[in-house]
Amino acid sequence: MALISAVLQAKPQAQVLITGSSHERSMTSELALACASPRVRSIAGETSLRRLFALLSLAHSLVSVDTGPAHAAGAIGCPLVVLFGQTDPRANRPFSRTSPVLVVTGPPGAPELKGEAAWRRDHHMTGIAPQAVIDAWRSLG
């Protein structure tokens, strides 16, 4: 919720759409409801890939874990903050020719040793600080 609050404060005209699969609808709906803002809406399970790609082409930015939509955002040119836990972003991060792709990992100061097993041992999603994600998103402009 800290990220959504930061987006709403920084972009008074913004709408925040929370995406996900139909299996994630309950969780994303609860998050949208907890934000208590008409500018926040869950669209989990409501969008085809074609519609999602269209939304990404119009969006200010996307904040996502390492998923297919994150890679699509990079390919489409949507500015992106992508969170990586145990998957090594050096081998699997999205790329874009036209827009920034910022990678956030955690915990802060974790070693970046060579090899997937070493990465997996030292990195995890729960080590990502919300403020690190907010700072990365703000740097997108």
DAKA-V504822 format. One record per run of one state. SS is the DSSP state (~ for helix, > for strand, _ for the rest). FROM is the first residue (numbers start at 1). LEN is the number of residues. If there is no record, write none. Layout:
BEGIN
ss = [SS,SS]
from = [FROM,FROM]
len = [LEN,LEN]
END
This chain:
BEGIN
ss = [_,~,_,>,_,~,_,>,_,~,_,>,_,~,_,>,_,~,_,>,_,~,_,~,_,~,_]
from = [1,2,11,16,19,22,36,40,43,49,59,62,66,68,77,80,85,89,93,101,106,116,123,125,128,130,140]
len = [1,9,5,3,3,14,4,3,6,10,3,4,2,9,3,5,4,4,8,5,10,7,2,3,2,10,2]
END
